[in-house]
Amino acid sequence: MKDILRRLEERRQEARAGGGQKRIDAQHAKGKLTARERIELLLDEGSFEEFDMFVEHDCADFGMEKQKIPGDGVVTGWGTVNGRPVYLFVKDFTVFGGSLSRAHAKKMTKVQDMALKTGAPIIGLFDAGGARIQEGVDALGGYGDVFTRNVMASGVIPQISVIMGPCAGGDVYSPAMTDFIFMVRDTSYMFVTGPDVVKTVTNETVTSEQLGGASIHTTKSSVADGAWDNDVIAMTQIRRLVDFLPLSNKDEVPERPFFDEPNRIEYSLDTIIPANPNMPYDMKELILKVVDESDFFEIQESFAKNIVTGFARIEGRTVGIVANQPMVLAGVLDSDASRKAARFVRFCDCFSIPIVTFVDVPGFLPGTAQEYGGLIKHGAKLLFAYTEATVPKVTVITRKAYGGAYDVMASKHIRGDLNYAWPTAEIAVMGAKGAVEIIHRQDIKDPEKIAAHTKAYEDRFLNPFVAAERGYIDEVIMPHSTRPRIARALALLRHKELENPWKKHDNIPL
């Protein structure tokens, strides 16, 4: 018996060693942790239970039968994050560069199936070179199996991808179908085809960073939802994100003890809006002063900064925050902002996370670049997402809510539940100057008349009371009471029931 136990431990040690010390040292030299070191940081201490530690590939081509390493380049299993279960697969770059084989794919699909059956999030840590070329179509078939499960799990369990090294070919499409993608700066890259192929096909000379680094995917392509400086910070932040998310679409949003007063009054909010309506202010300051303990996990912080999205808590329960940002482009809605917010709203609705919307929007961004780029369809995505959502929706208009953007930003007309406005809110078709120049164009050359008309328009329309008189705003509230009003609204809506008509699925304007 002792010999059997000793042999078992030896085999375990062999599997844990991955590609061997030389390759582990090479991984460390690049500023990266190994697969198992990442798992230790991500999961609660001692909670990891591994599956398929001894799996090996069965390829006999190109001399592969002589190269077999237990685990075959991916570590799979489950563990807990702050006591809550998660499943994970972690690519091991020290074994065949983390490349995917048929056996490797089967390990991944097994853990995907288990996550789906038991209703728990799945996290993928990617550090791999794509398909294992020696296996040909078997590797491609393996990717297809993984992709299918990504789609089946979408909207059922949270799927999180973290790119922690090179990620090319098939390995980028699986993350692309998950809910969130995060990267590590300077050590992670994502591209369908690498710099060498690009050079051959298009004659463009680019580096890996220029083609698919974190700086590109967090600011230009919007493929990634965020990036961190190293593996340690990345794993810590993923733990933080998991704390905000339900385990599945059948699970309640997480609720945890909180140390903030629900009825806290923030008098500083009474002066956050500048006297000059054209002056910006930081919407993130407002968010931090309203949510529990100023704890806000922002999503896509570096992309479309004119809108802010992320997770926070009110009375210990997760909420999704969507807010126009007057500090960037005056908070205007453009194609990028609309897409960013629409995807976030749809995620929240998938997992029954209430949505709190802060509105200060002068409209949609005009211009040929936006129109040629499909602003109409992209703006419609946000409109569609908010209208479709059946979760509790609480809206606060702080300042401008002009034109169609007023409708789109979770207004009462698209099934907003409780819609509040500050006394500084301006709800109108457009600003006074533009409106007067259209309505009184015959007086355009008379500055005195235009000034009088402008003053009359401002007095009549640039306030929240016309909308409140018609019931489009439930109440005009004092800014300092925003937190308690939102807290009470969410408590009231906690057991809200709303169903959309039966359909196989919708046809959002993609």
N, C-alpha and C positions, 0 to 999 in steps of 0.2 A: 504493500500500500504506500509506503514511504517513497518508493521509487516512482510510483505512478504520480504522486503529488509533486515530487521533485521535477519530473518530466513536464508536468502541466505548467509549473512555474517557469521552467526554462523556455517553454514555447511562448508563454505570455511575455516574457522578457524579450524574446526574439521579435515578437510582433510589435511591442512598444518601442523597440529601437528603430523601427521604420527602415529607412534606407541606409542606416549606419551612422556612426559618429562623424565621419568625414562630411557627409551631406548635411547633417544637423549643424555642424560648424559653419558650413557654407550658408545655410539659412540664417544663422545668427549674424554672420558677417554682412548680410544685406540689410540688417536692421529688422529682421522678421523673426517671430517666434515660430516654434514648430506647432503642428496640429494639436498635439496633446497639451502643450503649454497653453495654447489658446483656450482649450476646453476647461482647463483648471481655472483660468481667470473668469470665464463666462459663467460657469455653473457654481452652485453652492458647494462648499468643500465636502468631498466624499460622496456626492450624490450621483456621480456619473456611473451609468451601467451600460457597458458596451455590447453591441451586437456584432456578430460575424467577424470576430477578431482574426480568425484563422483562414478566412476565405482567400483563395488564390485564383488567378486566371487560368484558363485552360487552352490558351493559344499555343499552337505548335509551329507557327510560321516564323521565318526570319530568326530562328534560334531562340525564340521566346520561351521554349520549354525548359531552357537552362537558366532562365531568369525569373524566379518566383520569390515573392516576398509576401509574408502573411499580411492580410489586410488589403492588399492590392491598391494602395494609394488613396484610400478614403477611410476615415474613422467614423462610425455611426453608433447611435445609441440614444439614451435619454437621460435626463437629470432634472434638477430643479433650479429655478431662479427665485430667490427669496421664498422658497417653499412651494412654488407653483410649477407644475410639470412642463417641460418643453422637450421636443425631439430635435435632433441635430445630425447633420452630416458635415464632416470637416475634411476638406481635401488635404492630403499630405504630399507636399511638393518634393519631399525627400525620396518618395517611391515613384519611379517612372514619371517624375515631374508632375504628379497628380493627374496624369492623363486618364481618360475614361475608357475602360474596357467593358465587355459584357458583364463580367463578374462584379466589377466596380459599380456599374449601373444597377444591378440587381440589389446590391447593398443599399443604394440610395432609394430605390423604389420601395423596398421593404419598409424602411423607416418612414417614408412618405405615407404609405398605406396605413401604418400603425398610428401615425399622427391623425390621419383623417378618421380612422375608426374610433379612436379614443377621445377625439376632440381636444387637441392641444396644439399650440403653435409649433411651427417647424422653422429652424434656423439653419441656413447654409453658409458655411465659411469657405470662400472660394480662393484657391491659390493653385492654379493648374494651367496646363498648356493646351487644353482642348482634347480632341479625340485621340485615342492611341492608334496611330497610323497602321501598326502591324495587324490590327484586328479588322480594319476595313469596315464593311457594312455592319458587322456586329456592334461596333462602337456607335455608328450612326443610329442603329436600331435602339441601342441603349439610351441615347439622348431622346429619341422619340418617346420612349416609355416614361422618362423623367418629365418631359414636357406635358404629356397627357395628364399626369398627376398634378402638376402645377395648375393646370386649368381646372381640374375637378375640385381641387382644394380652394380655389379662388372664391372668396366670400364665405367660406365655411370655417377655415382656421386662418389665423394670421401667418403669413409667410414672410420671413425676413432674410435678406441676403447681405452678406458682408464680403466685399472684394478686398482681399488681403495680399494679393500678388498679381501676377499676370493672369488674364482671363480672356480667352480668345475663342473664336468659333462657336461651337455649340454651348460652351460654358457661359456665354453671355446671354443666350436666349432664355435659359431657365431663370436666372435672376430677373430678367426683363418682365417676366410674367408674375413675379411675386409682388407683395404689397409695398415693400420698402427695400431700397438698395443703398448701402453705405460703403464708403471707400476709405482707404488709408493713404494719406498724402505721401507722394514720392516713392512709394513701394508698390502701389496697385495700379493696374491698367485694364481697361476694357475696350476691345475692338473686335469687329467681325473678322477683319483681316489685318494682319500686323504690318508694321512699317516696310518690311522687305517686299511683301506682296504689293502694297500700294506703290512702291517705287517701280516695280516691274510693270504693273498694269497701267498706271496713270503718269508715271515719271515724276511723281511728287516725292520730295525728300522731307520726311518728318521723323521726329523722335517718338518714342512710345508715349512720353508725357504729352507732347503736342497732339498726338492722334487720339489718345484715350485715357489720359491721366485724370486724377481727381479734379484738377483745376478746370478741365474741359467739361466733364460730366456734371459738375455741380453748378456751373455758371452758364454754359452755352447750350448743351444738349438737353439738360434736365433729366438725364437718365438716372443720375444718383441723387438721393435725397439729403445727403450730407457727407462730410469727410472729417476725419480726425488725424492727428499728427502721428500716432503710433498704435501698435496693436493693443497695448495696455489700456489706453484711453478708449479705443474702439470697443473693447469687451466691456468696460465699465459702463459706457453709454448705452450699449445694447441691453444690458441688465436694467438700466433705468427705463428704456423704452418698453421692455416687456412688462414692467410694473404698471404701465398705463393701459395695457391691452387686455381685453377679455380672452379667455382661453379658446373660445369658439363663438360661432354665431348663435348658439343656444345658451351661452353663458352670460350672466349679468356682468356689467362693467365692474371692474375691481373697485372695492371700497376699502379704504385703510384709515387708521386713526389719523386725525389731523389736529394741528395745534394753532389754528387760526380761528378767530371769531367770525361766525357767519354774518353777524350784524355789524361788522366793523365798518365804521364811517371813515372815508378818505377825503378830508376837506381839501387836500391838494388838487383833487380832480376838478374842483370848482374854478380853478384858474389855469387849467392845462390848455384850454382853447385860447389862442392868441386873439387880441382885440381886432387885429387886421385879418380879415377872412382869407387873405392870400398867403398868410404866414403858415409855415408847417409846424407840426409838433410830432413827437415820437409816439406812435400808437403802441409800441412795445412797453413804454412806461405805463400807459393805462392798463394794459393787460397784466403786467406784473403787480400792479396795485390792487387788482380785482381778484385774482386767483389765489388759491391757498398758498401761503408761505412763499409767494413770488416764484413758484416752481413752474417753469414753462419749457417744454421740450419742443423746439421748433423743427419743422419739417421743411426742407428745401430753402434754408435760410439764405443761400447765396444766389438763388435764381428767382427772377420776377419779384424783386424786392418791393415792388409797389403793392404787393399783397402779402400778408403774414398768415401762415398756417402752423398749427401745432397742437400739442396735447397739454392739458393742465388739469387741475382738480378744483371742484367747488364742493365744500363740505365732505371732502375725502373721496368723492366719486369723479371718475374721469369724464372730461368734456373735451370736445374738439373746438378749437378757436379758429375763426376766420376773420381777418380784419384788414381793411384798406390801410395803407401806410402813407400818410401825407408827406413824409420825409422824402419819398421817391416818386417822381412824376406826379406829385400832388395826390397820389393814391388812385390815379386813373386806372380803369380796367383796359388792358390790352390783351392780345392773343395769349401771351405767355402766362399772364396772371390768371386769365380765365381757365386755362388748362390746368394750371397748378391747383387752383382752388377747387375745380370740379372734381379732380381725382381724389382730393382729400375729403371732400364732402361725401363722395360715394363710398370711400372706405369707412367713414364714420357710420354711414347708414347701413352698410353690410353688417357691422358688429354692434349696432344699437347704441352707439355713443352719441349722446346729446350734442347739439351744435350751438355754440354761442357766437353770434356775428356782430362785430363792431363796424359801423358804416360811416365812412367819410369819403365819398366818391363823387368827383365832378362829372363823371360820365365815362364813355368809351373813348379811347384815344383815336383822334381823327388822322387821316393821311393816307396816301397811296400805299405806303409800305404795309400798313395794317390791313387795308382792304384787299390788296393783292395777296397778302398772307393768310387770308381766310378769317378775318376777325368775326364776320357774321357767324360762321360755324363754330369758332372757338368760344365766342361769347355765349352761343346757344348751349354749349356743353355745360357751362356753369348754371345757366337758367334751368336746363333739364335736370341737372344733379340736385339742385335745391328743391325743385318742384316735386321730383320723384321721391325724395327722402321722407320717410315716415317717422323718423326719430323726433324727440322734442327739439324745437327750434326757437331759440330766444334771440331777439335782435335788438340792438341798441344803436340808434342813429345819433352820433355825437355832433356832426356838423353838416357837411354837404351830402345830399342825396338827390342827384340831378338826373333827369331823363330816364332812359331805359335802365340805367345802372341802378336806380332806386328800386325798380321792379326786381331786378336780378338778384340783388343782395338780400335774399331771405325776407322779402316784404310779405305783408299780410296777404297780398294777392296771389302768392305762390305757396300758400299754406304755412306761412309763419304762424307760430302758436301765440307767442306773446311778443309784441313789438313796442319797444319803448323809444322815446326820444328825449334828448337833453333840451333845455330851453334854447340852446345855441343852434339847434338843428335847422337846416334850410332844405325843405322838401319842395322841389319845383321842377318844371320841365327843363329849365336851364338857369344860368346865372342872370342877374338883373341886366347887365350890359347887353348881352346877346339878345335877351328877350325884348328889351326896349327898342333895340335897333331893328327888330323884325316887326313888332307891333306898331311902332310909331315911326316907320321909315320916312314918312312925309316931313317929320320934324328933325331929320338927321343933321341938318345944317344949322339948327338953332340950339346952341349949347345950354341955354337956360331951360328951354322946354324939355330937352333930353334929361337934364339933371332932375327936373321936377318929376318927369315920368319914372326915372330910375328910383327916386325916393319913394314914390307911390307903389311901385312894383315890390320894392324891398319890404315896405311896411305890410303889404297885403300878402305876399307869397313867401318871402324868405324867412319863414318861421315854421314851427311844427304844428301850429294850431289849425290850419286849414285841413291837414290830414287827420288831426285828432278830432275835429268836428265831424268828420265823415266816418270815424271808427277805424281808419287805416292805422292809426297809432293808438294803442291801448291806454297809454298814459304818458304824460310829459313828466319826467322825473328829475330830481336834483342830481347833478353829477356825483356828489359825495355819497349818495345812497345807492350807487350802481351795484356794488357787491351784494348788499342784502336783497335788493330787488331781483337780481339774477338768481341768487340762492333760493329765494322763495318760489320763483317761477319754475326752477328745475324740480324742486320738491313737489310742486303742484302737478307737474307734467310727468312725474316719475312712472306712473302707470298708464300713460297715454296709449290709446289703441287707435290705429289708423291703418287701413289696408288699401292697397292699390288694386285695380281690376285685375282679374286673372290674365296672365299672358305667359307664353313660353319664355320670352325674355323681351326686354325693350330694345329699341333701335336708336340708341343715343347717337347724335350727330358726331361721329368720330372724325 
